[in-house]
Amino acid sequence: MSEETALMAQGLKKSYGKVRALRGVDLEVQRGEIFGYLGPNGAGKTTTIRCLLDLIRPDGGTVRVLGIDPQADPVAVQVRTGYLPGELHLDPNMTVEGALRYFNALRGNEADWKFVRQLTERLDLPLKPPIKNLSHGNKQKVGIVQALMHRPELLLLDEPTLGLDPLMQHEVYRLLREAQADGATVFFSSHIMSEVEEVAERVAFIREGVIVEVAETASLINRALRRAHVRFRQPVDMGSLANVPGVTVLSQDDGTSVLLQVEGEMDDLIKALAAFPVSDFETERPSLEEIFLAYYEGDRKEVK
Ligand code: ATP
């Protein structure tokens, strides 16, 4: 583990009775990264985050957070971390402002209140109402603001955009990028692929307590198969397209249109199409979601 490592887990194990929530999780997140932690419900995301903060004790394995062993010094980890739990418990009778002032007091009133106001304004979170009157989305915003308000060097966020509308989701992504620009490391869990695709540079997939893949988001998408839909001005004999390296014909329609699957770069296909009267050419990149779902289709371990 180098100075540049923000988070490290090795062989992390945790069971709840007979449920083996984590079966040997290995993770390494570098300082300054935005790292997405993806997996379906029950995969072990929350359990991992709780172990990182020593909110629960793992049964085995090693954890380091900002170079610190959280079991030896949980306070040292927690004061340097902004944490959004999956379920934030708030006093229902406190106002939003009261709750935020309370969170600030717990950390020695070190937040700049101007920054807190900026956060609440950007997230469209009213300060005056009591927590009990808030919608689920607005409660989630209180959790996001309390995690960000001290400008911590590490953010551990459990499903940060849960319950937020798309506009607010995008505002949260902007806030995470800004935190990164300020030098923070961001580790967040999600089961929404498009979210991870938009904001994370790297992503780990967890499934049934085991990490099945860690990859750069861009490379994961780029190395996946694409689809190309080609339309022709008049019916053509498109038999030769099936011989283009990396190209598979998925379906064709009376000689005037064809749907192809393309592996790798488009160059060979485009050169082959130059011989045809093409009227339209559309390509589709698979979303991270499609790639991710491929992991869940069965035992397929490799993303083509
Ligand atoms: P989600 O996306 O639904 O939040 P997750 O990936 O965060 O899921 P965890 O909450 O870490 O998953 O749960 C992992 C497994 O451990 C699940 O099977 C869950 O039912 C189980 N589990 C979690 N907490 C407890 C607990 N306190 N007692 C018993 N089992 C638990």
Boltz pocket constraint, residues with backbone or C-beta under 6 A from the ligand:
constraints:
  - pocket:
      binder: B
      contacts: [[A, 16], [A, 19], [A, 20], [A, 21], [A, 39], [A, 40], [A, 41], [A, 42], [A, 43], [A, 44], [A, 45], [A, 46], [A, 47], [A, 48], [A, 86], [A, 191]]
      max_distance: 6.0
